[in-house]
Amino acid sequence: TNFIRMMPKIELHAHLNGSLCTKSIEELCEELYGVNSNEKVLLSKELVFDGGNLDQCFLKFRFMHELTATKKGLQLATELAIRDFAKDNVIYLELRTTPKKNSEMSKEEYVKNVLEAIERTMKIESIHVSLLLSIDRSKSVAEAEETVNIALQLKNTYKDIISGIDFSGNPKLGNFMHFIPVLEKARKNDLKLALHCAEIHNPAEIDQMIKFGMERCGHGTFLSELQLNEIYRRNIAIECCLTSNVKCSTVKCYDDHHFKHIFNDKKAPVILCTDDCGVFDTTLSNEFVLAKNTFNLTKNDLLQLSLNAVEFAFVHEHFKHDLKQRIRHYFKIQTEPES
Ligand code: 5GP
């Protein structure tokens, strides 16, 4: 466990408003509202999801969305989320968030606030962070287009931070086909795509998504064998979030998780991720420990998973090289016998 905790890790699937641990949420509430300790206990109950279905899980985000509806709340939440990952020895983090408009901020200002907080926090913590803007599939195509336009507009100023587009939100809502022109525009303009795909059983949509293409597939829970073969053929990585899937009941138990089949039998590129470490009360280290214990992974498997994550990160080749070297170095020194 200590080996995994100290291991330099790569997190590629983390939704900002789901990624603050309970302690950080308490800190955020204290800073924003000056809450007392009794209220803090209630706060953590509001956010952490004990289990249920996806619809129930989605309700959990409402509470965080209230906390991040001001510039101060949003910037502090971003800082705290990054700090939490850095504490877990995540050396490269891809955060994703859905730009939101309210009485205080436009969507563009929302994104700028997140970017400012990312830049500031990177100077303090030893972690590199990039940002994906999320399209909420339950909202309109016009909103999605606005999100892509903001990404393209800010990409020039923040070219090392803005890296791609995520397609998420309640998978039972919205029609993927309607979003194709917008996603195509993003792709044509060098934004990478990470799509929540096969999160629920919806074979026709999964086929449409695979045909359209993506760099990374979020969850991939309900991929058929044929679809999995096609994902493999197209060199698409699958982001597996063990605790998230079990708590949302899209996977019955850890033993049954599709990670096993994809990693062991198909040898397809798979990446371990947290999804929403606050909501699901987990950490990336915890996800690695779970995977190691459930599927009897060796140190070599852990190395392979870490290198997979680097390979599919939305960064330049030279940075991938650096990250791989750091990871390989850790495995080398930790497995060398002491002299
Ligand atoms: P935010 O984008 O507000 O920073 O992060 C929370 C949002 O991410 C949620 O409202 C939802 O749209 C999306 N999200 C978080 N977790 C999941 C998940 O497991 N599946 C899907 N499809 N979307 C999610």
Residues whose N, C-alpha, C, O or C-beta is under 5 A from the ligand:
A	BS01	5GP	H15 L16 N17 G18 F61 R96 T97 T98 S134 S168 G169 N170 P171 H196 D276
